[in-house]
Amino acid sequence: MFIYILFRWLVNALLLMLIPYIVTSVEIKNFYTALVTALVLGLVNAVIRPILILLTLPINILTLGLFTLIINGLMFWFVASFVKGFEIPGFWAAFWAALVYSILSAIINFLLKERPKTA
């Protein structure tokens, strides 16, 4: 189980290293910064994001869940504000970076998902 968590952390750091190639205004200094960012982003998404989603539930229902994209962008921007070497110049860059990260993460999750074995 620990190996799986470590592997997922490394995969998320590698995904973060891809983001500056797609969203050019985002900067990640090195792989160590990507590792720290992946760890902090995971902690923020585990603790703060559910509280924000609960607090913004009415607007989230009104927008049919699209406000979650705004929350994801805010989480990226928040993490970039205190992780040195992870630079995002503004909200819209954070929004697009979070969107790209979510799409890439969904693809990787699909590829790494354990499938049931057939006899």
C-alpha positions, 0 to 999 in steps of 0.5 A: 500500500505504501509503495502504491501511495509513493508511486501515485505521488511520483506520477502526480509530480510528473504530471505537474512537470508537464503543465508548463509545456501546456500552460506556458505562464506556469513555472515549476523550477525542478522535480523537487519542487514538483514533488513538494507541490504534489504533496501540498496540493494533495493535502490541500485537496484533502482538507480545504477543498471539501470544506469549500465545496460544502460552503459553495454548494448552492452556487455549485448546484446553480451552475450544475457543478461547473463552479468546482472548476473555479474551486480547483483553480483557486486551490492551484493558485493557493498552493502556488502562493506559498510553494517556492519555485511553483509560479502561477501569475494569476487566476486564469493561469491557475484555472487552466493549469488545474483543468489540464492537471485534472484531465491528465490525472483522469487519464492516468487514473483510467490507465492505472485502474485495476481491472477485474480478471476474467476466467 
